[in-house]
Amino acid sequence: MLDQIILNGLMLGAIYACIAVGFSLVWGVLNVINMLHGGFIILGGYLTFFSWLHFGIHPFVSLFPVAMLLFGLGYVLQRTLINQVVSKPVLTTLTLTFGLEMILYNTMNLLFTATPRRVALDMGVLNLGDMLLPYDRVASMVLALSLTGLLFLTMRKSKIGRAIVAVRMDKDAASLMGINVPQIYAITFGIGAFMAGACGAIVAVIFPISTSLTGVFLGKAFVICVIGGLGTVPGALVGGLALGLIESITGFWFGPQNAILIGFVLMLVLLVVRPTGLLGRKGYE
Amino acid sequence: MKPLSQTARKIASVIVLSASLLGSNAMLSAQTIKIGTPLALTGGLADEGKKQVIAYDMWLNRVNSSGGINVGGKKMKVELVRYDYETNAQRAQQLAEKLIVEDKVDFLLAPFGSGHTKVVAGVAERYGVPVVATSASSESIFDQGYKNLFGVLAPNKGSITNLLALVSKNLPQIKTVAILGREDVFPKAVAGTMNALASKAGYKVQSIEYYSVGALDLSTPISKIKSIKPDWIFITGYSKDLILARKQMADLAVTAPVVTMITGPVYREFIDALGAQAENVTSTTWWHHSALLKGDDPWGSTKAFYDEFVGKEKQDPDYVHAASAAALVALQKAIEKAKTTDKAKVREALASLDIKTFYGPIKFGPNGMNTAIEGLPIIQVQDGQPLPIFPAEVSKGGLKQFK
């Protein structure tokens, strides 16, 4: 049974990584604690669900268009509103994104209500000896890891990615090098929203989507960023996988009611002994 | 005496107009019964809060369009004063106090669920304001010694007793049970009740575990259940949790001859979210619309309530809708009986109430719980519908083994 528990933890961890990577990027580069992140995930989930319900579009097909819509939303929000206060203390931007989150949350409640909704697709289960891998979880894990990997490559290899890294390391120097910092900020925020939207499309197949989950996903993103380290894609991946495994294994040993608690305890311990997280560092090398 | 200048006349007119408006407002307030209701319009229980709002508005519309509640021969309209407590217990407590102290409501309706009902009941008790609970069935809430708390739902124990009897009779080969409950007031209470009553009825409870509120993954406890191979899997929680639980049972190929989930399957969203996976899951409920009851209330019969609800919402009502409306009916009848809106007298009238309604009989026991309802319905999802299978009066089918 322990091998099934570990496998469950890994599959969950991959999804956690996808939940956190956009949040970590925005926090690390813009120094903005994006309280909208959970709302973006849920909005992505709702868009995916309704396109499946009304038009029969498979969630994995609608993933990219939904993610691009969220990119657009994130870009516009950052360019028009958040950019006005991005150089202010972090509490200012947190307050702004908190207010925007309340608007988004209540708008979704009004439009979609809080009724839990799920893309009811039965994709079957893969048997690997004694272990069972639900295809939707496997596909979600592959998608989540692929998106995370794609983001990592973009940050490393693309001009935009290098520009984002440069701004993260020193925005003044980056500006002197000819990088349009406000544009980079907006693109970064958009990428964060893109990842959130993509994650929403993935989770719509696995979890029932409801506005009441915005806080839950945001909380997970926080914990994962602290565990893995801020501003780094590998950090979000390691943090996500670590949290998924910890919740699974501790739930097995100490009871499921303690799984989330132990995750938070780990976060507190790391804040004391290694505040930068397992892979956290300033900028990319 | 010099005549008043034009300015002075204008000022005097404004003063007189304002005084008359204030006076008429005060008169209107005096002619209106104010009922306060903290509602979960946002947060984790927003879906349930929305159901309460639908039912409250149905009752309010019926009562006010007929002139209001008859209070000692005079009709008084009703005003529902609502606030969103954001599914936050502390906020519920603050808003309950605000409703009593600032809004000066005459009575209160409790929020959804046993946990937040307990919080509001404590405030109501302090101020001596009668409060009627729409959806609290945990005995622990009503054993606090509160004199002002009344609840229209029957206690948890009754539904579990009926469920055990039904399974014992139809599937006598069922011997072992595994229980998984949400770490929250009502679901934990139901899990505990099942543990106690199942053991007493001769079943072997192989495991009882709890999962945290906000859990996004139940694969670990479900994997454990799989390893012990129980005859009966019993899971408690709210809709989101139970949808997740059933999905992960399918992912891990976990099955048993009987699968019971409290209270998800009674809700339409459970069946819609799971599709074929919802089939043959059993549950208990406090009311089913197929009960053909008649009563002395604004609808007069279950059918009338059902027809109005379906006409508006285009779907079947569940027990939350019915119980929410019934709570207001109970308050209405108590006010009519007391012939006054005096809180203490209405409280006494509630305590001695014995009425028949579209929802069922309502008679509050010494602890304030509705003891009049017996034979609480048991449902099983069959062919995509929550079908009542007990008691005989409402049954539309028999208990099927879970495949």
Chai-1 contact restraints between the chains, C-beta under 6 A:
chainA,res_idxA,chainB,res_idxB,connection_type,confidence,min_distance_angstrom,max_distance_angstrom,comment,restraint_id
A,M1,B,S223,contact,1.0,0.0,6.0,A-B,restraint_1
A,M1,B,S227,contact,1.0,0.0,6.0,A-B,restraint_2
A,Q4,B,S223,contact,1.0,0.0,6.0,A-B,restraint_3
A,I5,B,T220,contact,1.0,0.0,6.0,A-B,restraint_4
A,N8,B,S219,contact,1.0,0.0,6.0,A-B,restraint_5
A,L12,B,D217,contact,1.0,0.0,6.0,A-B,restraint_6
A,N109,B,T42,contact,1.0,0.0,6.0,A-B,restraint_7
A,A114,B,A46,contact,1.0,0.0,6.0,A-B,restraint_8
A,A114,B,D47,contact,1.0,0.0,6.0,A-B,restraint_9
A,T115,B,D47,contact,1.0,0.0,6.0,A-B,restraint_10
A,T115,B,E269,contact,1.0,0.0,6.0,A-B,restraint_11
A,P116,B,S239,contact,1.0,0.0,6.0,A-B,restraint_12
A,P116,B,K240,contact,1.0,0.0,6.0,A-B,restraint_13
A,P116,B,I243,contact,1.0,0.0,6.0,A-B,restraint_14
A,P116,B,E269,contact,1.0,0.0,6.0,A-B,restraint_15
A,R118,B,A273,contact,1.0,0.0,6.0,A-B,restraint_16
A,A120,B,A273,contact,1.0,0.0,6.0,A-B,restraint_17
A,A120,B,G275,contact,1.0,0.0,6.0,A-B,restraint_18
A,L132,B,L252,contact,1.0,0.0,6.0,A-B,restraint_19
A,L132,B,A253,contact,1.0,0.0,6.0,A-B,restraint_20
A,P134,B,D251,contact,1.0,0.0,6.0,A-B,restraint_21
A,P208,B,K240,contact,1.0,0.0,6.0,A-B,restraint_22
A,P208,B,I243,contact,1.0,0.0,6.0,A-B,restraint_23
A,P208,B,A273,contact,1.0,0.0,6.0,A-B,restraint_24
A,S210,B,K240,contact,1.0,0.0,6.0,A-B,restraint_25
A,S212,B,G43,contact,1.0,0.0,6.0,A-B,restraint_26
A,S212,B,G44,contact,1.0,0.0,6.0,A-B,restraint_27
A,V216,B,G214,contact,1.0,0.0,6.0,A-B,restraint_28
A,S248,B,T220,contact,1.0,0.0,6.0,A-B,restraint_29
A,G251,B,T220,contact,1.0,0.0,6.0,A-B,restraint_30
A,F252,B,T220,contact,1.0,0.0,6.0,A-B,restraint_31
A,G255,B,E209,contact,1.0,0.0,6.0,A-B,restraint_32
A,P256,B,E209,contact,1.0,0.0,6.0,A-B,restraint_33
A,P256,B,Y211,contact,1.0,0.0,6.0,A-B,restraint_34
A,P256,B,T220,contact,1.0,0.0,6.0,A-B,restraint_35
A,P256,B,P221,contact,1.0,0.0,6.0,A-B,restraint_36
A,Q257,B,E183,contact,1.0,0.0,6.0,A-B,restraint_37
A,Q257,B,Y210,contact,1.0,0.0,6.0,A-B,restraint_38
A,Q257,B,S212,contact,1.0,0.0,6.0,A-B,restraint_39
A,I260,B,S212,contact,1.0,0.0,6.0,A-B,restraint_40
